C-alpha cells in the first residue's frame, strides 16, 4: 500500500479585501515582498516534515509555474533549506497548473518502484496578475506539501486516471509578465471543464465507484463559478461532499490549489473516508484516496485550517508595491551588491539550512559555525545543529527608516534561541507597535534580494503565528 504519510501547508499572513480590487466579497491571500514560490514551498515542507525522520526522504518534487529561475533547478533550494539529505533525487515539475497532481503521480511511481522510501511533493505558486483583472481577483498565494510513502499511511492512493488536452487556454511565453488566456467560454469550457470531467469519470469507471462513495471531493478550479459548474455537472452534492474551494478566503493557488483542498479535507477526515482529488492544466489528473486509522496520529501541523485563522489585512496599494506594480521612490532604494556565487555555495549549510554549531566541550551553541569556540576556545570540537525550527525571543532590536526596504522601517532583531545560541536577523511580517523585548519569534525562509539574476535567500524572524 502506498499513500500519504504526512501533509503540510503554507498560506501567507497577509490578506487583501476583494472589494478594493473589484465588485466582490471576501479576501485573498497575498505574499509579502520577500516571499516567492520557493520560500512558501520551504514553509509548507517544514510543516509537513515536522517530527519526521528526514533521512528517509529519497525524492523531492517541486511543482510550480512561477519558479524564480528560467534555467536553474529550484527544488535543490527547497531541499537544502528544508535540511533534507544530500543523497536525494530532486526535480522541478512546471509549466502547468496540474504540476502538483503530476508530481503526486511521479512520487507514487518512485515509491512503488522502490527508488525512494519516501517522496516529498511540494507545490507552490505566486502569480503576477494584471491589476484589476479577473485573474487578480481570483488568484491567491500559497503552498502545499505531501509526503508519499509505503508505511504509516494516513490516506492510501487507491487509483488514478489521467487525460491529455492540447489546447491554448492559458499560457505564457518568455518575457511575459502576465498570463495570457483564450476566450473565456472556449478556454474553460473546452479545456478545464471537459478534461477534468473526463479524468474524474474515467477514474470512477475504472474503479467501479459511484458518486455516493466519496466523503470529500477536492477539485481544482480557476474561479468559483467554474468550480460550481463542474461539480454540479458531475453530480456531487455541493453542501455535503465538495470541499470548500477557498475562494473569498485564499483564492486559487494554482499548482498548489488541489493539494491545498486535499489537505483541508484530510484535516477533517475520518478513517474509512474516500476522497476524490482532481487537478487540471492541459489535461486532467484524478486520484482516489482512502483514509486510514493513522489519520489520528497526525499532530502539530498548521496545515490549511490554522493558517486560515492566522491573518492580517493589508491595503491594495501596499500589495501592488510588494508586487513591483507601483514604482518606488528613487531615493528610497539603495544599490545592492550582486551576491557571490562561490560564497553562497560554500556557506549553504549555514545560510540555507541555517545550521549553527554546538561545542562538544562546553555545550554552548553558536551561529555562524565557528572552528574555535568563543566560550571555551576548544578547536574543531563541535557538531552541527539545525536552528531554523527552534523558537526564539527578542533580546534587543533596532529600526532603520532609511534602509531602502519595501517594508519601512527595516527591523533588525538580536534573538536568543530556545536551548541556546544568539544571532542577528531581520524581522518581517511584523506590526511595529507590537514589537517588544522578550517577544516570542519563529524563523521564516525569505528572499533578501534579487540582483544580477541571483536570488539571495536567508532566514528572518517573524512573530509566532498562533
Secondary structure per residue as TSV (DSSP state, phi and psi in degrees):
chain	resnum	aa	ss	phi	psi
A	1	X	-	360.0	133.9
A	2	X	-	-126.1	141.4
A	3	X	E	-177.2	-161.6
A	4	X	E	-82.2	130.1
A	5	X	E	-108.5	-18.4
A	6	X	E	-162.3	161.9
A	7	X	E	-144.6	160.0
A	8	X	E	-159.2	160.8
A	9	X	E	-148.7	168.7
A	10	X	E	-148.7	127.3
A	11	X	-	-125.1	126.8
A	12	X	-	-54.5	156.7
A	13	X	S	-65.6	-31.6
A	14	X	E	-91.8	144.9
A	15	X	E	-131.2	147.1
A	16	X	E	-116.4	133.6
A	17	X	E	-67.6	129.0
A	18	X	G	-65.8	-22.0
A	19	X	G	-64.7	-21.3
A	20	X	G	-79.4	-15.1
A	21	X	T	-99.5	-40.4
A	22	X	S	-168.1	-163.6
A	23	X	S	-86.3	80.6
A	24	X	-	-150.3	156.3
A	25	X	-	-102.5	158.5
A	26	X	S	97.4	-158.2
A	27	X	E	-150.4	171.8
A	28	X	E	-139.5	154.9
A	29	X	E	-84.0	133.3
A	30	X	E	-130.3	138.0
A	31	X	-	-80.4	154.2
A	32	X	-	-70.6	170.3
A	33	X	T	-63.0	-24.7
A	34	X	T	-99.9	17.5
A	35	X	-	-113.5	148.7
A	36	X	-	-147.1	-170.5
A	37	X	H	-63.7	-30.0
A	38	X	H	-73.3	-47.5
A	39	X	H	-63.7	-38.2
A	40	X	H	-68.6	-36.7
A	41	X	H	-62.3	-40.9
A	42	X	H	-62.3	-43.2
A	43	X	H	-61.1	-44.0
A	44	X	H	-66.2	-40.6
A	45	X	H	-63.4	-42.0
A	46	X	H	-63.3	-38.4
A	47	X	H	-64.7	-41.9
A	48	X	H	-68.0	-37.0
A	49	X	T	-90.4	3.6
A	50	X	T	-58.2	127.0
A	51	X	T	67.6	15.8
A	52	X	S	-104.6	154.1
A	53	X	-	-82.6	105.0
A	54	X	G	-73.5	-16.3
A	55	X	G	-67.7	-17.0
A	56	X	G	-84.3	-12.8
A	57	X	E	-76.1	117.4
A	58	X	E	-104.5	-14.3
A	59	X	E	-145.2	148.9
A	60	X	E	-135.0	125.5
A	61	X	E	-115.5	119.1
A	62	X	E	-104.8	113.5
A	63	X	E	-103.0	126.4
A	64	X	E	-165.6	155.0
A	65	X	S	-107.8	1.5
A	66	X	-	-129.6	50.4
A	67	X	-	-62.4	142.3
A	68	X	S	-67.7	-15.3
A	69	X	-	-118.5	140.1
A	70	X	S	-77.4	-40.7
A	71	X	S	-134.2	103.3
A	72	X	S	162.6	130.7
A	73	X	-	-68.2	130.9
A	74	X	S	-93.7	-20.9
A	75	X	H	-59.5	-31.1
A	76	X	H	-66.9	-35.6
A	77	X	H	-64.0	-44.9
A	78	X	H	-61.0	-43.5
A	79	X	H	-62.6	-45.2
A	80	X	H	-70.6	-42.6
A	81	X	H	-64.7	-33.6
A	82	X	T	-83.3	2.5
A	83	X	T	61.7	43.6
A	84	X	-	-86.3	160.3
A	85	X	-	-60.5	151.6
A	86	X	S	-69.4	-28.2
A	87	X	S	-87.6	60.2
A	88	X	-	-130.9	160.8
A	89	X	E	-90.7	132.2
A	90	X	E	-125.7	147.5
A	91	X	E	-154.4	141.6
A	92	X	E	-91.2	130.7
A	93	X	E	-114.6	115.5
A	94	X	E	-145.5	-173.8
A	95	X	S	69.9	13.1
A	96	X	S	-156.0	142.8
A	97	X	T	-70.9	-13.1
A	98	X	T	-95.5	19.1
A	99	X	H	-59.4	-31.1
A	100	X	H	-64.6	-47.9
A	101	X	H	-73.2	-31.5
A	102	X	H	-61.1	-42.2
A	103	X	H	-64.8	-34.5
A	104	X	H	-62.0	-44.2
A	105	X	H	-62.9	-41.0
A	106	X	H	-65.2	-41.5
A	107	X	H	-65.7	-41.7
A	108	X	H	-59.3	-47.0
A	109	X	H	-64.3	-36.5
A	110	X	H	-65.0	-43.7
A	111	X	H	-68.6	-41.7
A	112	X	H	-62.6	-37.9
A	113	X	H	-77.8	-13.8
A	114	X	T	88.3	7.4
A	115	X	S	-80.4	-11.3
A	116	X	-	-148.4	135.9
A	117	X	S	-70.9	-44.4
A	118	X	E	-136.9	144.8
A	119	X	E	-127.8	130.7
A	120	X	E	-99.7	126.9
A	121	X	E	-108.9	123.7
A	122	X	E	-126.7	124.7
A	123	X	E	-118.4	135.1
A	124	X	E	-155.4	141.1
A	125	X	E	-148.3	142.5
A	126	X	-	-132.6	90.8
A	127	X	-	-75.7	138.3
A	128	X	-	-95.0	115.3
A	129	X	-	-115.9	150.6
A	130	X	-	-66.0	129.6
A	131	X	T	-55.0	138.6
A	132	X	T	68.4	11.1
A	133	X	S	-89.4	167.6
A	134	X	H	-63.4	-35.9
A	135	X	H	-60.1	-41.9
A	136	X	H	-65.4	-38.9
A	137	X	H	-62.4	-39.5
A	138	X	H	-94.4	-16.3
A	139	X	B	-84.1	145.6
A	140	X	-	-139.8	165.0
A	141	X	-	-105.0	144.9
A	142	X	E	170.8	175.2
A	143	X	E	-147.3	155.7
A	144	X	E	-142.2	148.0
A	145	X	E	-136.5	138.0
A	146	X	E	-130.4	135.5
A	147	X	E	-102.9	122.7
A	148	X	E	-106.4	130.3
A	149	X	E	-155.7	-172.4
A	150	X	S	-119.7	9.1
A	151	X	S	-136.1	153.9
A	152	X	S	53.3	47.9
A	153	X	-	-80.9	132.5
A	154	X	S	-95.5	-24.1
A	155	X	E	-151.0	112.7
A	156	X	E	-78.7	143.9
A	157	X	E	-91.3	105.1
A	158	X	E	-85.6	-21.9
A	159	X	E	179.0	165.1
A	160	X	E	-149.6	162.1
A	161	X	E	-153.0	136.5
A	162	X	E	-132.4	150.1
A	163	X	E	-132.8	152.8
A	164	X	E	-106.2	142.3
A	165	X	-	-137.1	107.1
A	166	X	-	-85.9	106.3
A	167	X	-	-156.3	139.0
A	168	X	-	-89.2	79.4
A	169	X	S	-97.5	-48.6
A	170	X	E	-134.1	136.3
A	171	X	E	-162.6	162.9
A	172	X	-	-140.0	151.4
A	173	X	-	-121.2	162.8
A	174	X	T	-51.5	129.8
A	175	X	T	98.9	-15.2
A	176	X	-	-74.3	131.6
A	177	X	S	-88.8	-36.3
A	178	X	S	-114.4	158.4
A	179	X	-	-71.6	139.3
A	180	X	E	-97.0	153.0
A	181	X	E	-148.3	147.5
A	182	X	-	-78.5	176.9
A	183	X	-	-55.3	136.7
A	184	X	H	-53.5	-51.4
A	185	X	I	-65.1	-36.4
A	186	X	I	-69.9	-52.0
A	187	X	I	-61.7	-45.3
A	188	X	I	-87.1	-36.1
A	189	X	I	-72.3	-51.1
A	190	X	I	-80.5	-24.3
A	191	X	I	-95.8	-81.4
A	192	X	I	-57.0	-54.7
A	193	X	I	-60.9	-50.9
A	194	X	H	-67.2	-46.0
A	195	X	H	-66.7	-43.0
A	196	X	H	-67.4	-41.5
A	197	X	H	-61.3	-44.2
A	198	X	H	-67.1	-36.9
A	199	X	H	-66.0	-44.7
A	200	X	H	-66.1	-44.4
A	201	X	H	-64.1	-40.6
A	202	X	H	-64.4	-39.4
A	203	X	H	-62.4	-46.5
A	204	X	H	-65.3	-38.7
A	205	X	H	-67.4	-44.5
A	206	X	H	-64.6	-29.0
A	207	X	T	-113.3	15.8
A	208	X	T	52.0	48.2
A	209	X	-	-103.2	150.8
A	210	X	-	-115.2	167.0
A	211	X	G	-58.3	-38.3
A	212	X	G	-72.6	-12.1
A	213	X	G	-69.2	-24.5
A	214	X	-	-93.0	128.9
A	215	X	S	-79.5	-35.5
A	216	X	E	-139.0	144.2
A	217	X	E	-125.3	115.5
A	218	X	E	-111.1	102.9
A	219	X	E	-123.2	127.4
A	220	X	-	-62.9	145.0
A	221	X	-	-154.6	145.0
A	222	X	S	-76.6	-19.6
A	223	X	S	-158.4	166.6
A	224	X	H	-67.7	-33.9
A	225	X	H	-63.9	-47.6
A	226	X	H	-70.7	-31.0
A	227	X	H	-62.7	-47.5
A	228	X	H	-63.4	-40.7
A	229	X	H	-61.8	-42.2
A	230	X	H	-68.8	-48.2
A	231	X	H	-67.6	-33.0
A	232	X	H	-67.6	-41.0
A	233	X	H	-64.5	-33.9
A	234	X	H	-76.2	-22.4
A	235	X	T	99.0	11.9
A	236	X	-	-79.5	152.7
A	237	X	-	-80.9	112.0
A	238	X	T	-62.8	-33.5
A	239	X	T	-82.1	-37.2
A	240	X	T	-97.9	-29.8
A	241	X	T	-110.3	-33.1
A	242	X	B	-84.0	125.9
A	243	X	-	-67.7	137.5
A	244	X	-	-51.2	119.9
A	245	X	-	-75.7	-0.4
A	246	X	-	71.7	13.1
A	247	X	T	-73.1	136.8
A	248	X	T	86.5	-2.2
A	249	X	T	-126.1	-47.3
A	250	X	T	-125.2	-46.5
A	251	X	-	102.0	177.0
A	252	X	B	-75.3	120.3
A	253	X	-	-98.8	19.3
A	254	X	G	59.0	-113.8
A	255	X	G	-61.1	-28.0
A	256	X	G	-87.4	-10.2
A	257	X	H	-62.7	-53.2
A	258	X	H	-65.1	-35.8
A	259	X	H	-67.4	-36.6
A	260	X	H	-65.7	-39.9
A	261	X	H	-65.9	-38.0
A	262	X	H	-62.7	-43.4
A	263	X	H	-63.0	-41.6
A	264	X	H	-60.9	-36.9
A	265	X	H	-68.2	-40.9
A	266	X	H	-65.7	-30.8
A	267	X	H	-63.8	-23.4
A	268	X	T	-115.1	4.6
A	269	X	-	-76.6	156.0
A	270	X	-	-117.9	154.3
A	271	X	T	-53.6	134.4
A	272	X	T	96.4	-15.8
A	273	X	-	-63.4	141.1
A	274	X	E	-104.1	133.6
A	275	X	E	-123.2	136.1
A	276	X	E	-102.4	130.6
A	277	X	E	-121.1	134.4
A	278	X	E	-142.2	137.5
A	279	X	E	-126.9	159.5
A	280	X	E	-139.7	147.8
A	281	X	S	166.6	97.0
A	282	X	S	52.9	41.9
A	283	X	E	139.7	172.0
A	284	X	E	-127.7	143.6
A	285	X	E	-118.9	134.4
A	286	X	E	-131.8	139.8
A	287	X	E	-130.4	147.0
A	288	X	E	-115.8	117.9
A	289	X	E	-120.6	151.8
A	290	X	E	-129.7	128.2
A	291	X	E	-77.1	139.4
A	292	X	-	-109.0	177.8
A	293	X	G	-63.5	-24.0
A	294	X	G	-66.5	-13.2
A	295	X	G	-58.9	-26.4
A	296	X	G	-71.8	-17.5
A	297	X	G	-86.1	-10.5
A	298	X	-	-79.2	116.4
A	299	X	-	-137.0	167.8
A	300	X	S	59.8	31.7
A	301	X	-	-105.9	136.6
A	302	X	-	-75.6	-37.3
A	303	X	T	51.7	-147.6
A	304	X	T	-87.5	-42.3
A	305	X	H	-60.1	-49.8
A	306	X	H	-71.3	-32.3
A	307	X	H	-67.7	-33.2
A	308	X	H	-66.8	-34.1
A	309	X	H	-76.0	-22.1
A	310	X	S	-103.6	106.5
A	311	X	-	-155.0	158.5
A	312	X	E	-136.8	150.1
A	313	X	E	-94.1	147.1
A	314	X	-	-135.3	146.9
A	315	X	-	-78.4	162.2
A	316	X	H	-63.7	-37.5
A	317	X	H	-64.0	-40.5
A	318	X	H	-65.0	-42.1
A	319	X	H	-58.0	-44.6
A	320	X	H	-63.8	-37.7
A	321	X	H	-67.7	-39.7
A	322	X	H	-62.0	-30.8
A	323	X	T	-88.0	2.4
A	324	X	T	63.6	29.0
A	325	X	-	-99.8	-2.8
A	326	X	S	-123.7	136.7
A	327	X	-	-68.4	144.6
A	328	X	-	-82.5	155.9
A	329	X	-	-71.3	121.2
A	330	X	G	-50.7	-40.1
A	331	X	G	-70.3	-14.1
A	332	X	G	-89.5	-4.4
A	333	X	-	-111.8	122.1
A	334	X	-	-100.6	147.8
A	335	X	-	-64.5	142.0
A	336	X	-	-117.3	133.9
A	337	X	-	-71.6	148.2
A	338	X	-	-67.9	128.8
A	339	X	-	-61.2	149.1
A	340	X	-	-79.9	119.6
A	341	X	H	-64.3	-34.7
A	342	X	H	-69.5	-39.6
A	343	X	H	-67.0	-41.2
A	344	X	H	-61.2	-40.5
A	345	X	H	-68.7	-44.4
A	346	X	H	-67.9	-34.1
A	347	X	T	-109.7	23.1
A	348	X	H	-64.1	-29.9
A	349	X	H	-66.1	-35.2
A	350	X	H	-83.2	-38.7
A	351	X	H	-81.8	-53.0
A	352	X	T	-85.8	-50.3
A	353	X	S	-77.8	-17.1
A	354	X	-	55.1	58.4
A	355	X	E	-94.5	133.0
A	356	X	E	-106.6	-162.1
A	357	X	E	-136.6	149.0
A	358	X	E	-114.4	120.7
A	359	X	E	-64.9	126.6
A	360	X	T	-77.8	-7.5
A	361	X	T	-94.3	-52.8
A	362	X	T	-107.5	-5.1
A	363	X	-	71.6	7.1
A	364	X	-	-74.8	145.3
A	365	X	E	-102.4	138.2
A	366	X	E	-135.5	150.2
A	367	X	S	-142.7	133.3
A	368	X	S	-73.0	176.9
A	369	X	-	-61.3	131.5
A	370	X	-	-120.5	133.1
A	371	X	S	-68.6	-34.0
A	372	X	B	-110.6	123.6
A	373	X	-	-64.5	129.6
A	374	X	T	-75.3	-9.9
A	375	X	T	-96.5	-53.4
A	376	X	T	-112.2	-4.3
A	377	X	-	67.8	17.3
A	378	X	-	-67.0	139.6
A	379	X	B	-106.3	131.1
A	380	X	S	54.9	34.0
A	381	X	-	-121.7	75.3
A	382	X	E	-148.4	162.5
A	383	X	E	-126.7	145.1
A	384	X	E	-73.3	145.7
A	385	X	E	-136.4	133.8
A	386	X	E	-77.9	128.5
A	387	X	-	-108.5	-12.7
A	388	X	T	-65.1	-23.6
A	389	X	T	-101.3	2.2
A	390	X	S	-84.2	144.5
A	391	X	-	-75.9	157.4
A	392	X	E	-142.5	165.0
A	393	X	E	-132.5	152.3
A	394	X	E	-75.1	122.6
A	395	X	E	-85.1	-44.7
A	396	X	E	-161.2	171.3
A	397	X	E	-157.2	164.1
A	398	X	E	-141.1	160.6
A	399	X	E	-128.7	129.4
A	400	X	E	-114.4	115.4
A	401	X	S	-91.8	-2.5
A	402	X	S	-124.2	21.5
A	403	X	S	-76.8	-15.7
A	404	X	-	87.5	14.1
A	405	X	-	-78.5	158.0
A	406	X	S	-75.3	-13.5
A	407	X	S	-119.7	73.9
A	408	X	S	-72.9	135.5
A	409	X	S	-84.7	160.9
A	410	X	E	-77.6	123.1
A	411	X	E	-101.2	125.4
A	412	X	E	-112.5	125.5
A	413	X	E	-113.5	140.9
A	414	X	E	-99.9	119.4
A	415	X	E	-120.4	148.3
A	416	X	E	-105.7	127.2
A	417	X	E	-84.7	147.7
A	418	X	T	-61.6	125.1
A	419	X	T	93.8	-5.4
A	420	X	S	117.7	153.6
A	421	X	-	108.5	142.8
A	422	X	E	-141.9	140.4
A	423	X	E	-155.9	176.8
A	424	X	E	-112.4	128.8
A	425	X	E	-142.5	149.0
A	426	X	E	-70.6	154.5
A	427	X	E	-114.2	139.5
A	428	X	-	-136.2	173.0
A	429	X	S	52.9	38.8
A	430	X	-	-114.0	156.2
A	431	X	-	-108.5	117.9
A	432	X	G	-52.3	-43.4
A	433	X	G	-67.2	-16.1
A	434	X	G	-96.2	-9.3
A	435	X	-	-73.9	133.3
A	436	X	-	-157.3	157.7
A	437	X	T	-62.1	136.1
A	438	X	T	89.2	-2.1
A	439	X	-	-65.2	130.3
A	440	X	E	-72.1	138.9
A	441	X	E	-133.5	162.9
A	442	X	E	-130.9	170.8
A	443	X	E	-101.7	148.7
A	444	X	E	-139.8	134.4
A	445	X	E	-77.2	123.4
A	446	X	E	-138.0	168.2
A	447	X	E	-93.0	125.6
A	448	X	E	-80.6	-42.9
A	449	X	E	-164.0	162.9
A	450	X	E	-134.3	101.2
A	451	X	E	-134.1	136.5
A	452	X	T	62.3	27.4
A	453	X	T	80.4	4.4
A	454	X	E	-110.0	126.6
A	455	X	E	-91.1	117.9
A	456	X	E	-101.1	110.3
A	457	X	E	-105.1	150.6
A	458	X	E	-160.0	178.4
A	459	X	E	-98.6	140.6
A	460	X	E	-124.2	166.1
A	461	X	E	-94.8	148.3
A	462	X	E	-138.5	154.1
A	463	X	E	-59.7	145.2
A	464	X	-	-60.9	127.7
A	465	X	-	-86.4	115.3
A	466	X	-	-75.3	360.0
